[in-house]
Amino acid sequence: QPETLCETLRAFTMSTTADDRMRRETNLLDKRRAKIRPEDEQATKDWIQAVTGEDMSGSLQEKLQDGKVLCTLVNKIKPGTIKKVNESKMAFKQMENIKFFLDACVALGVPQTQLFLTPDLYEGKDMLQVMGCIAALGTAARKQSGFAGPHFGVASKAAPAAP
């Protein structure tokens, strides 16, 4: 319990500031979510399903949250890239799978600026960034020898096959 008027005002100001910050963050997230076009999300799911054979019906975030499908996707593009995929339902193991995917994306040529943060996917904070990363992986996959497709993302003009 605050004992002085100053402490009362400080506590009120801090709680109001935290509430305002939370409200602003929520508004920004809502705006990001509104930018996701259903047809883009469907194209992302269709490509993942075509490459991995995994059923991608339902929510993209829910299908990718444990990271297993993403690890499978990378290993279909370049077999053996991710050596161990965690099957555990424990949150930290699922987030570790997401980290394995992100590390593999970098190894396959996805620019750092195209990556997402683990909470963007795991907590569904920024699925637009997640979809952008997957599209960038699709572009990088075109340069991988041994991966015949299906393709996704932007085709670069002079994309020599990597050894």
Residue pairs with C-beta under 8 A, 6 or more apart in sequence:
2 8
2 10
2 11
29 125
29 126
32 126
32 128
33 127
33 128
35 128
36 127
36 128
36 131
40 131
41 60
41 127
41 131
43 152
44 60
44 131
44 134
44 135
44 152
45 56
45 57
45 60
45 63
46 56
47 134
47 138
47 150
47 152
48 54
48 56
48 63
48 69
48 73
48 134
49 55
49 56
50 150
51 73
51 76
51 77
51 150
52 69
52 72
52 73
52 76
54 63
54 69
54 72
56 63
56 69
60 127
60 130
60 131
61 121
61 124
61 127
61 130
63 69
64 70
64 121
64 130
65 94
65 121
65 122
65 124
66 89
66 94
66 97
67 85
67 86
67 94
67 95
67 96
67 97
67 98
67 99
67 100
67 101
67 121
68 85
68 86
68 87
68 97
70 97
70 98
70 101
71 82
71 85
71 97
71 100
71 101
71 104
72 85
73 101
73 134
73 137
74 81
74 82
74 100
74 101
74 104
74 105
74 108
74 137
75 81
75 82
76 147
77 108
77 137
77 141
77 144
77 147
78 104
78 108
78 144
78 146
78 147
79 146
81 104
81 107
81 108
82 100
82 101
82 104
84 100
85 97
85 100
86 93
86 94
86 96
86 97
88 94
91 122
94 122
95 118
95 122
98 118
98 121
98 122
99 118
102 115
102 116
102 118
102 133
105 114
105 115
105 133
105 136
105 137
105 140
106 112
106 115
108 137
108 140
108 141
108 144
109 140
109 143
109 162
110 133
110 136
110 137
110 139
110 140
111 136
114 132
114 133
114 136
115 133
116 126
116 129
116 130
116 132
116 133
117 125
117 126
117 129
119 125
120 126
120 127
120 129
120 130
121 127
121 130
134 152
135 152
135 153
135 154
136 153
137 153
138 151
138 152
138 153
139 152
139 153
139 154
139 155
139 156
140 153
141 147
141 151
141 152
141 153
142 151
142 153
142 155
142 156
142 159
143 156
143 159
143 160
143 161
143 162
144 161
144 162
145 161
145 162
145 163
